[in-house]
Amino acid sequence: MTIGFDVGSNVADVTLDPKGKLKLGSDKAKLKQGKDGTWKLAWSRKGSLAADVSDEGLVDEDNPKPGKAVTVDTQITADGQAYVGSSGLTYKPKLGKNGKAK
């Protein structure tokens, strides 16, 4: 299955293996169906994404625990069907080093 992502201006088309997983270069993805029938998709990419995500409030700064609440616009396409929404995340940056949003 090929999944298209547009997460905070990061765009990728990836093909998942029969188990719903992908590991290719700096991309990792996993699609899993829960017991209640809902689907959960996890995607990560390593690398410098600063230019792509600064408009989402993900900037190079120090932010003490518990982090900063941000909203990231998301579009996922699977089997020709587009799903659009917003994801509420907690952003934990370290000035000059890295930042993670979960």
C-alpha positions as CSV (number, residue, x, y, z in Angstrom):
1,M,0.0,0.0,0.0
2,T,1.3,3.5,-0.9
3,I,0.6,6.2,1.6
4,G,1.0,9.9,0.9
5,F,2.0,12.3,3.7
6,D,1.8,16.1,4.0
7,V,2.7,16.8,7.6
8,G,3.6,20.4,8.3
9,S,4.9,20.9,4.8
10,N,6.9,17.7,4.8
11,V,5.7,15.7,1.8
12,A,6.4,12.1,1.1
13,D,4.9,9.1,-0.7
14,V,6.0,5.8,0.8
15,T,5.1,2.2,0.1
16,L,4.4,0.0,3.2
17,D,5.4,-3.7,3.3
18,P,2.6,-6.4,3.8
19,K,3.0,-5.8,7.6
20,G,2.2,-2.1,7.3
21,K,5.8,-1.0,7.9
22,L,8.5,1.1,6.1
23,K,12.1,1.8,6.8
24,L,13.8,3.7,4.0
25,G,16.6,6.2,4.3
26,S,15.5,8.8,6.9
27,D,11.8,7.7,6.8
28,K,10.1,5.3,9.1
29,A,6.3,4.5,9.0
30,K,4.0,2.0,10.7
31,L,0.3,1.5,10.1
32,K,-1.7,-0.5,12.7
33,Q,-5.4,-1.2,13.3
34,G,-6.5,-1.1,16.9
35,K,-9.0,-3.5,18.5
36,D,-11.7,-0.8,18.2
37,G,-11.3,-0.7,14.4
38,T,-9.5,2.6,14.3
39,W,-6.2,3.0,12.5
40,K,-3.0,4.5,13.9
41,L,-0.2,5.8,11.6
42,A,3.2,6.7,12.9
43,W,5.7,8.4,10.7
44,S,9.1,9.9,11.4
45,R,11.9,11.5,9.4
46,K,15.4,12.3,10.6
47,G,17.3,15.3,9.2
48,S,17.1,19.1,9.1
49,L,13.5,20.0,8.7
50,A,13.7,23.5,10.1
51,A,12.7,25.4,6.9
52,D,9.6,23.1,6.4
53,V,8.2,23.2,10.0
54,S,8.9,26.8,11.2
55,D,5.5,27.9,10.1
56,E,4.0,25.3,12.4
57,G,5.7,26.8,15.4
58,L,8.5,24.3,15.5
59,V,11.5,26.6,15.7
60,D,15.1,26.4,17.1
61,E,14.6,27.4,20.8
62,D,14.9,26.2,24.3
63,N,11.6,25.2,25.8
64,P,11.5,23.7,29.4
65,K,9.6,20.6,30.3
66,P,6.8,19.8,29.6
67,G,7.3,21.4,26.2
68,K,5.2,23.6,24.0
69,A,1.8,22.7,22.6
70,V,1.6,23.1,18.8
71,T,-0.9,22.1,16.1
72,V,0.4,20.6,12.9
73,D,-1.8,20.4,9.8
74,T,-1.9,16.9,8.3
75,Q,-3.1,15.3,5.1
76,I,-2.7,11.5,4.5
77,T,-3.7,9.8,1.3
78,A,-4.3,6.0,1.2
79,D,-5.9,4.1,-1.7
80,G,-6.9,7.4,-3.4
81,Q,-8.8,8.7,-0.3
82,A,-7.5,11.9,1.4
83,Y,-7.8,12.4,5.1
84,V,-7.2,15.9,6.4
85,G,-6.9,17.1,9.9
86,S,-4.8,18.7,12.6
87,S,-2.6,17.0,15.1
88,G,-2.0,18.4,18.6
89,L,1.6,17.7,19.6
90,T,4.0,18.5,22.4
91,Y,7.2,20.1,21.0
92,K,10.4,19.7,23.0
93,P,13.3,21.6,21.4
94,K,16.9,22.1,22.5
95,L,18.5,25.2,21.2
96,G,21.0,24.5,18.5
97,K,20.6,20.7,18.7
98,N,17.2,19.2,17.9
99,G,13.5,19.2,18.5
100,K,10.9,16.4,18.8
101,A,7.2,16.7,18.5
102,K,5.0,13.9,19.6
